Amino acid sequence: MPYMFGGLVVLNALMLGYYLFLKQPSPTQSVQQAKTDLVQPVEFSNSAVYIPPRIGTKE
C-alpha cells in the first residue's frame, strides 16, 4: 500500500509539472477577442480641470 501511495504522489507531481510548465494553453475565441479589444487605443479625457480646489486654498 505505501508503494501505491508513493506512486500516486509521483504521478501527481509529474502531471502537475506537465500542465504547469510544458503544456501551453491554447487561447479561446473569447480570449482572442478580448486581446484585440485591449490593443485598440482607449479614449482619455483629462477631467482634472473640473475638480474644485482643496478646502483652505485660495485660487
C-alpha positions as CSV (number, residue, x, y, z in Angstrom):
1,M,0.0,0.0,0.0
2,P,2.8,2.6,0.7
3,Y,4.2,1.9,-2.7
4,M,0.9,2.6,-4.4
5,F,0.6,5.9,-2.4
6,G,4.1,6.9,-3.3
7,G,3.5,6.1,-6.9
8,L,0.4,8.2,-7.0
9,V,2.2,11.1,-5.4
10,V,5.0,10.9,-8.0
11,L,2.4,10.6,-10.8
12,N,0.5,13.6,-9.5
13,A,3.8,15.6,-9.3
14,L,4.6,14.7,-12.9
15,M,1.2,15.6,-14.2
16,L,1.2,18.9,-12.3
17,G,4.7,19.7,-13.7
18,Y,3.5,18.9,-17.2
19,Y,0.4,21.1,-17.1
20,L,2.1,24.0,-15.3
21,F,5.4,24.2,-17.3
22,L,5.3,22.2,-20.5
23,K,1.8,22.5,-21.9
24,Q,1.0,25.9,-23.4
25,P,-2.7,26.8,-23.1
26,S,-4.5,27.4,-26.4
27,P,-6.3,30.7,-26.4
28,T,-10.1,30.5,-26.9
29,Q,-12.1,32.8,-29.2
30,S,-13.2,35.0,-26.3
31,V,-9.6,35.5,-25.1
32,Q,-8.5,36.4,-28.6
33,Q,-11.4,38.9,-28.9
34,A,-10.5,40.5,-25.5
35,K,-6.9,40.8,-26.6
36,T,-7.8,42.6,-29.8
37,D,-10.1,44.9,-27.8
38,L,-7.3,45.8,-25.4
39,V,-4.9,46.6,-28.2
40,Q,-7.1,49.3,-29.5
41,P,-6.5,52.7,-28.1
42,V,-8.8,53.9,-25.3
43,E,-10.1,57.5,-25.4
44,F,-8.9,59.5,-22.4
45,S,-10.2,62.9,-21.3
46,N,-8.4,64.8,-18.6
47,S,-11.1,65.7,-16.0
48,A,-8.6,67.2,-13.5
49,V,-9.6,70.7,-14.7
50,Y,-13.1,70.3,-13.3
51,I,-12.1,69.2,-9.8
52,P,-12.7,72.0,-7.3
53,P,-9.8,73.4,-5.3
54,R,-8.9,71.9,-2.0
55,I,-10.6,73.4,1.0
56,G,-8.5,76.2,2.6
57,T,-6.6,77.1,-0.6
58,K,-7.1,80.5,-2.3
59,E,-7.4,80.3,-6.0
